């Protein structure tokens, strides 16, 4: 009887506990449906311009600035560019037709921006001139990843600088040590995947599409472009003497740079 009474009391206690209110867990904030990043990072100098990278790709966006007197946004040849006008902070909002949006906060300081890397020679396209081609190449790569069920990549300024540095050397084959050292010098400390393609006889406006097609048609390059563990991207494009050199660096943070 004592055992039966003890069992009954235990059951009653368990039932009572089950009726106590359980505090609700705070829901994680939903991820933004639209991603916005700036090629030159979140801090600009007065007078500086930076391309905006907006995803998912393949969608039309309307982009606005909370304070155009501080940061103005312009659309140039299909790409959005932020122009730093005065010191302060502005929020950039990109919205699609479905009403989904994403934001980016840009801060403008008084310092002068560093001069762009000098091209390899007078016939090479420097970073400001070929930024449209590079942005288009990133858009096409992300579009290809999305079509193959892999997440799109965020632009990484260090990888952009490293890829352009190597591209400006006008190599027609890989130089692994220089590629790794360029990534480290630009501030990217992890391992990364690399694609290179070189071609002639292609107009500037078709260069990004041609580079993508070359990589799609090469199984090894295609596999690198679709690596699911990678989370960031940088590309370099150099045109010199009728030859176009295209590099793609995609960052893989869980791997090691062998020259670190």
PyMOL commands that set and color helices and strands:
alter all, ss='L'
color gray80, all
select helices_A, chain A and resi 2-18+127-147+157-167+176-186+204-216+219-225
alter helices_A, ss='H'
color red, helices_A
select strands_A, chain A and resi 35-38+43-45+49-55+61-65+71-76+79-84+88-96+101-109+154-155+190-200+232-240+243-256
alter strands_A, ss='S'
color yellow, strands_A
deselect
rebuild
show_as cartoon
